[in-house]
């Protein structure tokens, strides 16, 4: 753990295929190919590798003149090599730029990354083929690139550094029953038993409090329901009384309008 770093100091295909550099077994075939590969850097490449930048994700229409215009602001350029297809002569989307001074190299490495050239956001890093020990290019299963869709991501570079591993304490594994039996038995001391008892008492108290609160809420709900029922009964009784009074008034009016009919009715009665 003391030697861990987010950027790889030595290329290992197995570690590059791991999100935190701790894998012990390869998880895709490309890692197997990279582990079995015996790659030798291209001897035809000239120039100082410690003064060379790697520039990727270029627009396929970007030319050497455009790169020189964009990167000459950081210092004097000695050489630009835009990698092209041997058959078609078209750009492959990446290039190598060699500076005359290390100061210009560091400035370009710091400021030119994610610079937009011809509507493309470029990626800038140091040359790794001749400077990183054990380097395996992407075409052989190595590199620091890869797509998420293919499941062949590579870590340990500037664009996708290693994530810091999570160290779990050993006491947790012993607590869950891992490790020797004697060690687990010794870990359960009297103080631990007292702690568990205190926790049980606290949980019982909390449970009693919760039950009391629930009972109070239920009682409050019952009283509210009783009040609602009483108010409904009172409203219904009031409506009945009003209906009776209205009928009585209508009967009285009808008698006043037709007294003769009322007298005849009284006679027949």
Secondary structure, 3 states (H helix, E strand, C coil): CCCCCCCCCCCCHHHHCCCCCCCCCCCCHHHHHHHHCCCCCCCCCCCCHHHEEEEECCCCCCCHHHHHHHHHHHCCEEEEEEEECCCCCCEEEEEEEEECCHHHHHHHHHHCCCCEECCEECEEEECCCCCCCCCCCHHHCCCCCCCCCCCCCCCCCCCCCCCCCCCCCHHHHHHCCCCCHHHHHHHCCHHHHHHHHHHHHHHHHHHHHHHHHHHHHHHHHHHHHHHHHHHHHHHHHHHHHHHHHHHHHHHHHHHHHCHHHHHHHHHHC
